[in-house]
Amino acid sequence: MSNIYEKISDLAKGYADNLKVIIGSRLEEMKCDNISHYLIYLVLGYTPIRIMFYYPNRSQAIKIQQTLETIYSGVGGSYYYGDNAWKYIEAKTQINLLGILSKIANNTTKG
């Protein structure tokens, strides 16, 4: 059992190390990404809104989402995620989308 644990642990460490390198590289690339398309929002008076119903758990993905939140804020936009995304949809539409989807999912798993 200990041998299997070590093999899985080593495999996971290898994947984690590789992922760390790839994410680090992508974060560097993102610093050079062309975000000029956000200028159109400023010119047209358009308010960009990003809605992310589920916020990621991985630290690298969270950093990317935080960067997007900063970008949206920088152009006068809004960024809603997690519970705030569901609340935003309900406030704008008067429809409890989370409740509806939860009910559908609950009925689907029963039947």
Biopython code that builds the backbone (N, CA, C, O; Angstrom):
import numpy as np
from Bio.PDB.StructureBuilder import StructureBuilder

atoms = [
    (1, "MET", "N", (0.832, -1.197, 0.000)),
    (1, "MET", "CA", (0.000, 0.000, 0.000)),
    (1, "MET", "C", (0.870, 1.252, 0.000)),
    (1, "MET", "O", (0.577, 2.211, -0.714)),
    (2, "SER", "N", (1.920, 1.249, 0.781)),
    (2, "SER", "CA", (2.819, 2.397, 0.859)),
    (2, "SER", "C", (3.460, 2.672, -0.493)),
    (2, "SER", "O", (3.644, 3.829, -0.872)),
    (3, "ASN", "N", (3.799, 1.620, -1.217)),
    (3, "ASN", "CA", (4.422, 1.757, -2.523)),
    (3, "ASN", "C", (3.460, 2.421, -3.517)),
    (3, "ASN", "O", (3.879, 3.263, -4.312)),
    (4, "ILE", "N", (2.188, 2.051, -3.477)),
    (4, "ILE", "CA", (1.193, 2.653, -4.364)),
    (4, "ILE", "C", (1.023, 4.128, -4.016)),
    (4, "ILE", "O", (0.949, 4.980, -4.901)),
    (5, "TYR", "N", (0.963, 4.421, -2.718)),
    (5, "TYR", "CA", (0.843, 5.810, -2.278)),
    (5, "TYR", "C", (2.003, 6.635, -2.812)),
    (5, "TYR", "O", (1.799, 7.735, -3.326)),
    (6, "GLU", "N", (3.212, 6.114, -2.694)),
    (6, "GLU", "CA", (4.393, 6.841, -3.170)),
    (6, "GLU", "C", (4.343, 7.060, -4.675)),
    (6, "GLU", "O", (4.689, 8.137, -5.161)),
    (7, "LYS", "N", (3.914, 6.043, -5.413)),
    (7, "LYS", "CA", (3.828, 6.187, -6.871)),
    (7, "LYS", "C", (2.812, 7.260, -7.258)),
    (7, "LYS", "O", (3.076, 8.103, -8.114)),
    (8, "ILE", "N", (1.656, 7.215, -6.618)),
    (8, "ILE", "CA", (0.630, 8.210, -6.917)),
    (8, "ILE", "C", (1.097, 9.596, -6.482)),
    (8, "ILE", "O", (0.874, 10.579, -7.190)),
    (9, "SER", "N", (1.731, 9.675, -5.343)),
    (9, "SER", "CA", (2.248, 10.951, -4.852)),
    (9, "SER", "C", (3.291, 11.516, -5.809)),
    (9, "SER", "O", (3.264, 12.706, -6.122)),
    (10, "ASP", "N", (4.196, 10.685, -6.269)),
    (10, "ASP", "CA", (5.222, 11.127, -7.221)),
    (10, "ASP", "C", (4.587, 11.580, -8.538)),
    (10, "ASP", "O", (4.984, 12.591, -9.117)),
    (11, "LEU", "N", (3.599, 10.819, -8.997)),
    (11, "LEU", "CA", (2.912, 11.174, -10.235)),
    (11, "LEU", "C", (2.208, 12.524, -10.086)),
    (11, "LEU", "O", (2.296, 13.379, -10.967)),
    (12, "ALA", "N", (1.510, 12.705, -8.966)),
    (12, "ALA", "CA", (0.815, 13.964, -8.718)),
    (12, "ALA", "C", (1.794, 15.124, -8.639)),
    (12, "ALA", "O", (1.527, 16.202, -9.170)),
    (13, "LYS", "N", (2.923, 14.911, -7.982)),
    (13, "LYS", "CA", (3.937, 15.969, -7.867)),
    (13, "LYS", "C", (4.458, 16.347, -9.243)),
    (13, "LYS", "O", (4.645, 17.528, -9.538)),
    (14, "GLY", "N", (4.692, 15.351, -10.085)),
    (14, "GLY", "CA", (5.166, 15.624, -11.439)),
    (14, "GLY", "C", (4.171, 16.458, -12.226)),
    (14, "GLY", "O", (4.542, 17.425, -12.892)),
    (15, "TYR", "N", (2.903, 16.074, -12.144)),
    (15, "TYR", "CA", (1.868, 16.845, -12.835)),
    (15, "TYR", "C", (1.752, 18.257, -12.267)),
    (15, "TYR", "O", (1.605, 19.222, -13.017)),
    (16, "ALA", "N", (1.818, 18.376, -10.946)),
    (16, "ALA", "CA", (1.716, 19.696, -10.308)),
    (16, "ALA", "C", (2.878, 20.594, -10.721)),
    (16, "ALA", "O", (2.687, 21.775, -11.012)),
    (17, "ASP", "N", (4.075, 20.029, -10.743)),
    (17, "ASP", "CA", (5.254, 20.810, -11.149)),
    (17, "ASP", "C", (5.127, 21.266, -12.599)),
    (17, "ASP", "O", (5.432, 22.415, -12.921)),
    (18, "ASN", "N", (4.680, 20.373, -13.466)),
    (18, "ASN", "CA", (4.504, 20.706, -14.875)),
    (18, "ASN", "C", (3.436, 21.785, -15.049)),
    (18, "ASN", "O", (3.615, 22.727, -15.822)),
    (19, "LEU", "N", (2.331, 21.641, -14.328)),
    (19, "LEU", "CA", (1.267, 22.630, -14.399)),
    (19, "LEU", "C", (1.747, 23.994, -13.918)),
    (19, "LEU", "O", (1.396, 25.018, -14.504)),
    (20, "LYS", "N", (2.538, 24.012, -12.865)),
    (20, "LYS", "CA", (3.066, 25.266, -12.335)),
    (20, "LYS", "C", (3.899, 25.995, -13.388)),
    (20, "LYS", "O", (3.799, 27.214, -13.526)),
    (21, "VAL", "N", (4.713, 25.255, -14.125)),
    (21, "VAL", "CA", (5.537, 25.844, -15.178)),
    (21, "VAL", "C", (4.657, 26.407, -16.297)),
    (21, "VAL", "O", (4.882, 27.517, -16.779)),
    (22, "ILE", "N", (3.652, 25.626, -16.701)),
    (22, "ILE", "CA", (2.771, 26.057, -17.786)),
    (22, "ILE", "C", (1.981, 27.298, -17.383)),
    (22, "ILE", "O", (1.863, 28.242, -18.164)),
    (23, "ILE", "N", (1.440, 27.298, -16.168)),
    (23, "ILE", "CA", (0.665, 28.451, -15.696)),
    (23, "ILE", "C", (1.553, 29.683, -15.578)),
    (23, "ILE", "O", (1.147, 30.783, -15.954)),
    (24, "GLY", "N", (2.759, 29.501, -15.058)),
    (24, "GLY", "CA", (3.692, 30.622, -14.953)),
    (24, "GLY", "C", (3.987, 31.230, -16.307)),
    (24, "GLY", "O", (4.054, 32.450, -16.456)),
    (25, "SER", "N", (4.162, 30.366, -17.291)),
    (25, "SER", "CA", (4.407, 30.831, -18.652)),
    (25, "SER", "C", (3.200, 31.600, -19.194)),
    (25, "SER", "O", (3.354, 32.650, -19.817)),
    (26, "ARG", "N", (2.000, 31.069, -18.953)),
    (26, "ARG", "CA", (0.790, 31.730, -19.443)),
    (26, "ARG", "C", (0.578, 33.072, -18.754)),
    (26, "ARG", "O", (0.149, 34.031, -19.396)),
    (27, "LEU", "N", (0.866, 33.155, -17.475)),
    (27, "LEU", "CA", (0.727, 34.431, -16.768)),
    (27, "LEU", "C", (1.658, 35.478, -17.364)),
    (27, "LEU", "O", (1.282, 36.644, -17.487)),
    (28, "GLU", "N", (2.861, 35.075, -17.733)),
    (28, "GLU", "CA", (3.790, 35.994, -18.390)),
    (28, "GLU", "C", (3.253, 36.417, -19.755)),
    (28, "GLU", "O", (3.335, 37.588, -20.125)),
    (29, "GLU", "N", (2.698, 35.451, -20.506)),
    (29, "GLU", "CA", (2.124, 35.769, -21.813)),
    (29, "GLU", "C", (0.978, 36.766, -21.677)),
    (29, "GLU", "O", (0.833, 37.674, -22.496)),
    (30, "MET", "N", (0.155, 36.588, -20.622)),
    (30, "MET", "CA", (-1.008, 37.453, -20.428)),
    (30, "MET", "C", (-0.602, 38.910, -20.236)),
    (30, "MET", "O", (-1.371, 39.814, -20.565)),
    (31, "LYS", "N", (0.588, 39.147, -19.712)),
    (31, "LYS", "CA", (1.058, 40.521, -19.529)),
    (31, "LYS", "C", (1.207, 41.231, -20.875)),
    (31, "LYS", "O", (1.140, 42.457, -20.953)),
    (32, "CYS", "N", (1.412, 40.441, -21.933)),
    (32, "CYS", "CA", (1.600, 41.007, -23.268)),
    (32, "CYS", "C", (0.357, 40.878, -24.144)),
    (32, "CYS", "O", (0.367, 41.305, -25.298)),
    (33, "ASP", "N", (-0.714, 40.291, -23.604)),
    (33, "ASP", "CA", (-1.934, 40.110, -24.389)),
    (33, "ASP", "C", (-2.456, 41.455, -24.869)),
    (33, "ASP", "O", (-2.390, 42.455, -24.155)),
    (34, "ASN", "N", (-2.967, 41.461, -26.071)),
    (34, "ASN", "CA", (-3.564, 42.650, -26.647)),
    (34, "ASN", "C", (-4.982, 42.791, -26.102)),
    (34, "ASN", "O", (-5.854, 41.978, -26.409)),
    (35, "ILE", "N", (-5.206, 43.809, -25.305)),
    (35, "ILE", "CA", (-6.535, 44.037, -24.751)),
    (35, "ILE", "C", (-7.167, 45.301, -25.335)),
    (35, "ILE", "O", (-8.061, 45.898, -24.734)),
    (36, "SER", "N", (-6.689, 45.697, -26.515)),
    (36, "SER", "CA", (-7.192, 46.928, -27.127)),
    (36, "SER", "C", (-8.679, 46.840, -27.453)),
    (36, "SER", "O", (-9.342, 47.869, -27.586)),
    (37, "HIS", "N", (-9.214, 45.617, -27.583)),
    (37, "HIS", "CA", (-10.640, 45.509, -27.886)),
    (37, "HIS", "C", (-11.491, 46.101, -26.763)),
    (37, "HIS", "O", (-12.661, 46.417, -26.981)),
    (38, "TYR", "N", (-10.922, 46.255, -25.566)),
    (38, "TYR", "CA", (-11.672, 46.887, -24.486)),
    (38, "TYR", "C", (-11.869, 48.383, -24.741)),
    (38, "TYR", "O", (-12.758, 48.999, -24.154)),
    (39, "LEU", "N", (-11.054, 48.961, -25.605)),
    (39, "LEU", "CA", (-11.224, 50.376, -25.950)),
    (39, "LEU", "C", (-12.590, 50.624, -26.593)),
    (39, "LEU", "O", (-13.183, 51.690, -26.427)),
    (40, "ILE", "N", (-13.071, 49.634, -27.319)),
    (40, "ILE", "CA", (-14.368, 49.805, -27.976)),
    (40, "ILE", "C", (-15.469, 50.013, -26.946)),
    (40, "ILE", "O", (-16.434, 50.735, -27.199)),
    (41, "TYR", "N", (-15.324, 49.383, -25.790)),
    (41, "TYR", "CA", (-16.321, 49.573, -24.727)),
    (41, "TYR", "C", (-16.347, 51.027, -24.283)),
    (41, "TYR", "O", (-17.409, 51.591, -24.019)),
    (42, "LEU", "N", (-15.176, 51.619, -24.204)),
    (42, "LEU", "CA", (-15.092, 53.013, -23.771)),
    (42, "LEU", "C", (-15.670, 53.956, -24.821)),
    (42, "LEU", "O", (-16.365, 54.916, -24.486)),
    (43, "VAL", "N", (-15.384, 53.682, -26.083)),
    (43, "VAL", "CA", (-15.836, 54.542, -27.174)),
    (43, "VAL", "C", (-17.350, 54.472, -27.338)),
    (43, "VAL", "O", (-17.999, 55.499, -27.539)),
    (44, "LEU", "N", (-17.914, 53.278, -27.253)),
    (44, "LEU", "CA", (-19.340, 53.091, -27.486)),
    (44, "LEU", "C", (-20.178, 53.353, -26.231)),
    (44, "LEU", "O", (-21.405, 53.371, -26.326)),
    (45, "GLY", "N", (-19.566, 53.555, -25.062)),
    (45, "GLY", "CA", (-20.326, 53.696, -23.828)),
    (45, "GLY", "C", (-20.919, 52.383, -23.383)),
    (45, "GLY", "O", (-21.779, 52.361, -22.503)),
    (46, "TYR", "N", (-20.471, 51.266, -23.982)),
    (46, "TYR", "CA", (-20.945, 49.928, -23.656)),
    (46, "TYR", "C", (-20.336, 49.498, -22.324)),
    (46, "TYR", "O", (-19.152, 49.733, -22.086)),
    (47, "THR", "N", (-21.114, 48.882, -21.466)),
    (47, "THR", "CA", (-20.604, 48.415, -20.180)),
    (47, "THR", "C", (-20.393, 46.911, -20.246)),
    (47, "THR", "O", (-21.361, 46.151, -20.273)),
    (48, "PRO", "N", (-19.157, 46.478, -20.271)),
    (48, "PRO", "CA", (-18.910, 45.033, -20.301)),
    (48, "PRO", "C", (-19.228, 44.392, -18.959)),
    (48, "PRO", "O", (-18.882, 44.920, -17.902)),
    (49, "ILE", "N", (-19.884, 43.259, -19.022)),
    (49, "ILE", "CA", (-20.242, 42.522, -17.809)),
    (49, "ILE", "C", (-19.825, 41.073, -17.992)),
    (49, "ILE", "O", (-20.131, 40.442, -19.004)),
    (50, "ARG", "N", (-19.128, 40.566, -17.002)),
    (50, "ARG", "CA", (-18.745, 39.146, -17.011)),
    (50, "ARG", "C", (-19.461, 38.478, -15.853)),
    (50, "ARG", "O", (-19.439, 38.959, -14.720)),
    (51, "ILE", "N", (-20.099, 37.352, -16.165)),
    (51, "ILE", "CA", (-20.812, 36.588, -15.152)),
    (51, "ILE", "C", (-20.197, 35.196, -15.098)),
    (51, "ILE", "O", (-20.172, 34.473, -16.094)),
    (52, "MET", "N", (-19.710, 34.840, -13.936)),
    (52, "MET", "CA", (-19.080, 33.527, -13.737)),
    (52, "MET", "C", (-19.808, 32.866, -12.572)),
    (52, "MET", "O", (-19.582, 33.211, -11.412)),
    (53, "PHE", "N", (-20.674, 31.920, -12.886)),
    (53, "PHE", "CA", (-21.514, 31.329, -11.845)),
    (53, "PHE", "C", (-20.716, 30.544, -10.811)),
    (53, "PHE", "O", (-21.071, 30.517, -9.633)),
    (54, "TYR", "N", (-19.657, 29.917, -11.250)),
    (54, "TYR", "CA", (-18.838, 29.149, -10.316)),
    (54, "TYR", "C", (-17.418, 29.673, -10.373)),
    (54, "TYR", "O", (-16.830, 29.776, -11.449)),
    (55, "TYR", "N", (-16.879, 29.996, -9.243)),
    (55, "TYR", "CA", (-15.514, 30.509, -9.162)),
    (55, "TYR", "C", (-14.563, 29.326, -9.046)),
    (55, "TYR", "O", (-14.861, 28.373, -8.326)),
    (56, "PRO", "N", (-13.437, 29.360, -9.731)),
    (56, "PRO", "CA", (-12.520, 28.220, -9.709)),
    (56, "PRO", "C", (-11.897, 28.000, -8.334)),
    (56, "PRO", "O", (-11.845, 28.905, -7.501)),
    (57, "ASN", "N", (-11.430, 26.783, -8.123)),
    (57, "ASN", "CA", (-10.783, 26.436, -6.863)),
    (57, "ASN", "C", (-9.258, 26.498, -6.950)),
    (57, "ASN", "O", (-8.581, 26.777, -5.961)),
    (58, "ARG", "N", (-8.723, 26.231, -8.156)),
    (58, "ARG", "CA", (-7.268, 26.197, -8.305)),
    (58, "ARG", "C", (-6.691, 27.605, -8.233)),
    (58, "ARG", "O", (-7.263, 28.548, -8.780)),
    (59, "SER", "N", (-5.565, 27.738, -7.560)),
    (59, "SER", "CA", (-4.977, 29.064, -7.347)),
    (59, "SER", "C", (-4.603, 29.744, -8.662)),
    (59, "SER", "O", (-4.757, 30.959, -8.791)),
    (60, "GLN", "N", (-4.115, 28.979, -9.638)),
    (60, "GLN", "CA", (-3.741, 29.583, -10.912)),
    (60, "GLN", "C", (-4.971, 30.128, -11.633)),
    (60, "GLN", "O", (-4.933, 31.224, -12.194)),
    (61, "ALA", "N", (-6.055, 29.366, -11.616)),
    (61, "ALA", "CA", (-7.283, 29.807, -12.277)),
    (61, "ALA", "C", (-7.877, 31.012, -11.554)),
    (61, "ALA", "O", (-8.445, 31.903, -12.187)),
    (62, "ILE", "N", (-7.745, 31.039, -10.242)),
    (62, "ILE", "CA", (-8.229, 32.180, -9.461)),
    (62, "ILE", "C", (-7.459, 33.434, -9.842)),
    (62, "ILE", "O", (-8.051, 34.505, -9.975)),
    (63, "LYS", "N", (-6.147, 33.317, -10.019)),
    (63, "LYS", "CA", (-5.333, 34.475, -10.421)),
    (63, "LYS", "C", (-5.789, 35.013, -11.773)),
    (63, "LYS", "O", (-5.843, 36.225, -11.979)),
    (64, "ILE", "N", (-6.113, 34.116, -12.682)),
    (64, "ILE", "CA", (-6.580, 34.541, -14.003)),
    (64, "ILE", "C", (-7.905, 35.273, -13.871)),
    (64, "ILE", "O", (-8.103, 36.315, -14.496)),
    (65, "GLN", "N", (-8.816, 34.739, -13.063)),
    (65, "GLN", "CA", (-10.106, 35.397, -12.861)),
    (65, "GLN", "C", (-9.935, 36.753, -12.188)),
    (65, "GLN", "O", (-10.655, 37.698, -12.511)),
    (66, "GLN", "N", (-8.996, 36.859, -11.262)),
    (66, "GLN", "CA", (-8.736, 38.146, -10.608)),
    (66, "GLN", "C", (-8.205, 39.158, -11.611)),
    (66, "GLN", "O", (-8.534, 40.342, -11.538)),
    (67, "THR", "N", (-7.388, 38.698, -12.543)),
    (67, "THR", "CA", (-6.884, 39.579, -13.599)),
    (67, "THR", "C", (-8.039, 40.074, -14.469)),
    (67, "THR", "O", (-8.111, 41.254, -14.811)),
    (68, "LEU", "N", (-8.934, 39.160, -14.819)),
    (68, "LEU", "CA", (-10.099, 39.560, -15.616)),
    (68, "LEU", "C", (-10.969, 40.554, -14.856)),
    (68, "LEU", "O", (-11.483, 41.507, -15.441)),
    (69, "GLU", "N", (-11.134, 40.333, -13.560)),
    (69, "GLU", "CA", (-11.922, 41.263, -12.744)),
    (69, "GLU", "C", (-11.301, 42.653, -12.768)),
    (69, "GLU", "O", (-12.015, 43.652, -12.850)),
    (70, "THR", "N", (-9.979, 42.722, -12.698)),
    (70, "THR", "CA", (-9.274, 44.003, -12.748)),
    (70, "THR", "C", (-9.475, 44.678, -14.101)),
    (70, "THR", "O", (-9.695, 45.887, -14.173)),
    (71, "ILE", "N", (-9.399, 43.900, -15.162)),
    (71, "ILE", "CA", (-9.576, 44.447, -16.508)),
    (71, "ILE", "C", (-10.986, 45.009, -16.667)),
    (71, "ILE", "O", (-11.160, 46.129, -17.148)),
    (72, "TYR", "N", (-11.983, 44.239, -16.267)),
    (72, "TYR", "CA", (-13.370, 44.710, -16.388)),
    (72, "TYR", "C", (-13.585, 45.978, -15.576)),
    (72, "TYR", "O", (-14.235, 46.916, -16.038)),
    (73, "SER", "N", (-13.042, 46.005, -14.378)),
    (73, "SER", "CA", (-13.164, 47.188, -13.530)),
    (73, "SER", "C", (-12.468, 48.383, -14.180)),
    (73, "SER", "O", (-12.963, 49.508, -14.110)),
    (74, "GLY", "N", (-11.328, 48.139, -14.808)),
    (74, "GLY", "CA", (-10.545, 49.204, -15.431)),
    (74, "GLY", "C", (-11.242, 49.878, -16.594)),
    (74, "GLY", "O", (-10.937, 51.026, -16.920)),
    (75, "VAL", "N", (-12.182, 49.173, -17.230)),
    (75, "VAL", "CA", (-12.909, 49.774, -18.353)),
    (75, "VAL", "C", (-14.339, 50.130, -17.959)),
    (75, "VAL", "O", (-15.202, 50.327, -18.815)),
    (76, "GLY", "N", (-14.576, 50.210, -16.649)),
    (76, "GLY", "CA", (-15.894, 50.605, -16.163)),
    (76, "GLY", "C", (-16.933, 49.499, -16.220)),
    (76, "GLY", "O", (-18.135, 49.759, -16.168)),
    (77, "GLY", "N", (-16.463, 48.274, -16.327)),
    (77, "GLY", "CA", (-17.380, 47.149, -16.398)),
    (77, "GLY", "C", (-17.641, 46.527, -15.043)),
    (77, "GLY", "O", (-17.214, 47.038, -14.007)),
    (78, "SER", "N", (-18.344, 45.429, -15.072)),
    (78, "SER", "CA", (-18.679, 44.712, -13.846)),
    (78, "SER", "C", (-18.320, 43.243, -14.000)),
    (78, "SER", "O", (-18.342, 42.692, -15.100)),
    (79, "TYR", "N", (-17.995, 42.634, -12.894)),
    (79, "TYR", "CA", (-17.619, 41.229, -12.870)),
    (79, "TYR", "C", (-18.342, 40.588, -11.693)),
    (79, "TYR", "O", (-18.115, 40.957, -10.540)),
    (80, "TYR", "N", (-19.203, 39.637, -11.983)),
    (80, "TYR", "CA", (-19.959, 38.948, -10.947)),
    (80, "TYR", "C", (-19.587, 37.475, -10.955)),
    (80, "TYR", "O", (-19.507, 36.854, -12.015)),
    (81, "TYR", "N", (-19.360, 36.916, -9.771)),
    (81, "TYR", "CA", (-19.030, 35.493, -9.703)),
    (81, "TYR", "C", (-19.658, 34.872, -8.462)),
    (81, "TYR", "O", (-20.003, 35.558, -7.500)),
    (82, "GLY", "N", (-19.794, 33.542, -8.517)),
    (82, "GLY", "CA", (-20.352, 32.810, -7.392)),
    (82, "GLY", "C", (-21.762, 33.266, -7.060)),
    (82, "GLY", "O", (-22.571, 33.491, -7.960)),
    (83, "ASP", "N", (-22.063, 33.405, -5.771)),
    (83, "ASP", "CA", (-23.394, 33.809, -5.323)),
    (83, "ASP", "C", (-23.821, 35.154, -5.908)),
    (83, "ASP", "O", (-25.000, 35.362, -6.197)),
    (84, "ASN", "N", (-22.868, 36.059, -6.080)),
    (84, "ASN", "CA", (-23.205, 37.376, -6.646)),
    (84, "ASN", "C", (-23.672, 37.278, -8.097)),
    (84, "ASN", "O", (-24.485, 38.090, -8.539)),
    (85, "ALA", "N", (-23.173, 36.303, -8.836)),
    (85, "ALA", "CA", (-23.614, 36.112, -10.215)),
    (85, "ALA", "C", (-25.084, 35.684, -10.247)),
    (85, "ALA", "O", (-25.871, 36.208, -11.035)),
    (86, "TRP", "N", (-25.440, 34.746, -9.402)),
    (86, "TRP", "CA", (-26.831, 34.286, -9.331)),
    (86, "TRP", "C", (-27.747, 35.427, -8.904)),
    (86, "TRP", "O", (-28.834, 35.597, -9.455)),
    (87, "LYS", "N", (-27.301, 36.212, -7.914)),
    (87, "LYS", "CA", (-28.103, 37.347, -7.432)),
    (87, "LYS", "C", (-28.262, 38.409, -8.523)),
    (87, "LYS", "O", (-29.331, 39.004, -8.663)),
    (88, "TYR", "N", (-27.203, 38.642, -9.290)),
    (88, "TYR", "CA", (-27.255, 39.619, -10.374)),
    (88, "TYR", "C", (-28.300, 39.205, -11.415)),
    (88, "TYR", "O", (-29.114, 40.021, -11.848)),
    (89, "ILE", "N", (-28.265, 37.935, -11.809)),
    (89, "ILE", "CA", (-29.226, 37.439, -12.795)),
    (89, "ILE", "C", (-30.652, 37.595, -12.278)),
    (89, "ILE", "O", (-31.547, 38.018, -13.010)),
    (90, "GLU", "N", (-30.853, 37.248, -11.006)),
    (90, "GLU", "CA", (-32.196, 37.367, -10.439)),
    (90, "GLU", "C", (-32.642, 38.827, -10.358)),
    (90, "GLU", "O", (-33.803, 39.133, -10.630)),
    (91, "ALA", "N", (-31.742, 39.719, -9.991)),
    (91, "ALA", "CA", (-32.087, 41.141, -9.901)),
    (91, "ALA", "C", (-32.439, 41.710, -11.276)),
    (91, "ALA", "O", (-33.346, 42.536, -11.387)),
    (92, "LYS", "N", (-31.739, 41.283, -12.314)),
    (92, "LYS", "CA", (-31.969, 41.813, -13.656)),
    (92, "LYS", "C", (-33.199, 41.208, -14.326)),
    (92, "LYS", "O", (-33.867, 41.876, -15.116)),
    (93, "THR", "N", (-33.505, 39.932, -14.010)),
    (93, "THR", "CA", (-34.563, 39.227, -14.738)),
    (93, "THR", "C", (-35.783, 38.886, -13.887)),
    (93, "THR", "O", (-36.821, 38.486, -14.414)),
    (94, "GLN", "N", (-35.654, 39.046, -12.571)),
    (94, "GLN", "CA", (-36.687, 38.609, -11.633)),
    (94, "GLN", "C", (-36.951, 37.100, -11.751)),
    (94, "GLN", "O", (-38.042, 36.624, -11.439)),
    (95, "ILE", "N", (-35.951, 36.372, -12.198)),
    (95, "ILE", "CA", (-36.036, 34.915, -12.320)),
    (95, "ILE", "C", (-34.949, 34.301, -11.446)),
    (95, "ILE", "O", (-33.776, 34.659, -11.558)),
    (96, "ASN", "N", (-35.341, 33.382, -10.583)),
    (96, "ASN", "CA", (-34.395, 32.681, -9.727)),
    (96, "ASN", "C", (-33.816, 31.502, -10.514)),
    (96, "ASN", "O", (-34.236, 30.358, -10.341)),
    (97, "LEU", "N", (-32.856, 31.798, -11.371)),
    (97, "LEU", "CA", (-32.267, 30.784, -12.238)),
    (97, "LEU", "C", (-31.616, 29.666, -11.439)),
    (97, "LEU", "O", (-31.748, 28.496, -11.797)),
    (98, "LEU", "N", (-30.924, 30.004, -10.373)),
    (98, "LEU", "CA", (-30.298, 28.983, -9.537)),
    (98, "LEU", "C", (-31.354, 28.036, -8.967)),
    (98, "LEU", "O", (-31.170, 26.819, -8.965)),
    (99, "GLY", "N", (-32.443, 28.594, -8.491)),
    (99, "GLY", "CA", (-33.523, 27.760, -7.953)),
    (99, "GLY", "C", (-34.112, 26.839, -9.002)),
    (99, "GLY", "O", (-34.368, 25.664, -8.739)),
    (100, "ILE", "N", (-34.327, 27.377, -10.194)),
    (100, "ILE", "CA", (-34.884, 26.576, -11.282)),
    (100, "ILE", "C", (-33.946, 25.440, -11.656)),
    (100, "ILE", "O", (-34.363, 24.287, -11.765)),
    (101, "LEU", "N", (-32.671, 25.774, -11.852)),
    (101, "LEU", "CA", (-31.693, 24.747, -12.234)),
    (101, "LEU", "C", (-31.525, 23.702, -11.138)),
    (101, "LEU", "O", (-31.381, 22.513, -11.423)),
    (102, "SER", "N", (-31.544, 24.149, -9.887)),
    (102, "SER", "CA", (-31.429, 23.210, -8.766)),
    (102, "SER", "C", (-32.606, 22.248, -8.738)),
    (102, "SER", "O", (-32.434, 21.052, -8.500)),
    (103, "LYS", "N", (-33.799, 22.771, -8.980)),
    (103, "LYS", "CA", (-34.998, 21.934, -8.989)),
    (103, "LYS", "C", (-34.947, 20.919, -10.129)),
    (103, "LYS", "O", (-35.278, 19.748, -9.943)),
    (104, "ILE", "N", (-34.531, 21.375, -11.307)),
    (104, "ILE", "CA", (-34.408, 20.472, -12.454)),
    (104, "ILE", "C", (-33.392, 19.374, -12.153)),
    (104, "ILE", "O", (-33.645, 18.196, -12.405)),
    (105, "ALA", "N", (-32.244, 19.770, -11.612)),
    (105, "ALA", "CA", (-31.196, 18.790, -11.278)),
    (105, "ALA", "C", (-31.694, 17.791, -10.240)),
    (105, "ALA", "O", (-31.435, 16.592, -10.339)),
    (106, "ASN", "N", (-32.404, 18.297, -9.255)),
    (106, "ASN", "CA", (-32.930, 17.433, -8.196)),
    (106, "ASN", "C", (-33.934, 16.429, -8.779)),
    (106, "ASN", "O", (-33.904, 15.248, -8.433)),
    (107, "ASN", "N", (-34.821, 16.900, -9.661)),
    (107, "ASN", "CA", (-35.800, 16.008, -10.274)),
    (107, "ASN", "C", (-35.144, 15.004, -11.225)),
    (107, "ASN", "O", (-35.595, 13.864, -11.343)),
    (108, "THR", "N", (-34.093, 15.429, -11.890)),
    (108, "THR", "CA", (-33.389, 14.544, -12.812)),
    (108, "THR", "C", (-32.714, 13.407, -12.063)),
    (108, "THR", "O", (-32.735, 12.261, -12.514)),
    (109, "THR", "N", (-32.121, 13.718, -10.931)),
    (109, "THR", "CA", (-31.415, 12.675, -10.177)),
    (109, "THR", "C", (-32.384, 11.709, -9.495)),
    (109, "THR", "O", (-32.010, 10.580, -9.174)),
    (110, "LYS", "N", (-33.613, 12.139, -9.276)),
    (110, "LYS", "CA", (-34.619, 11.268, -8.667)),
    (110, "LYS", "C", (-35.190, 10.271, -9.668)),
    (110, "LYS", "O", (-35.601, 9.166, -9.315)),
    (111, "GLY", "N", (-35.201, 10.697, -10.922)),
    (111, "GLY", "CA", (-35.979, 9.947, -11.821)),
    (111, "GLY", "C", (-35.511, 9.114, -12.857)),
    (111, "GLY", "O", (-36.310, 8.511, -13.574)),
]
sb = StructureBuilder()
sb.init_structure("model")
sb.init_model(0)
sb.init_chain("A")
sb.init_seg("    ")
for serial, (resi, resn, name, xyz) in enumerate(atoms, 1):
    if name == "N":
        sb.init_residue(resn, " ", resi, " ")
    sb.init_atom(name, np.array(xyz, "f"), 0.0, 1.0, " ", f" {name:<3s}", serial, name[0])
structure = sb.get_structure()
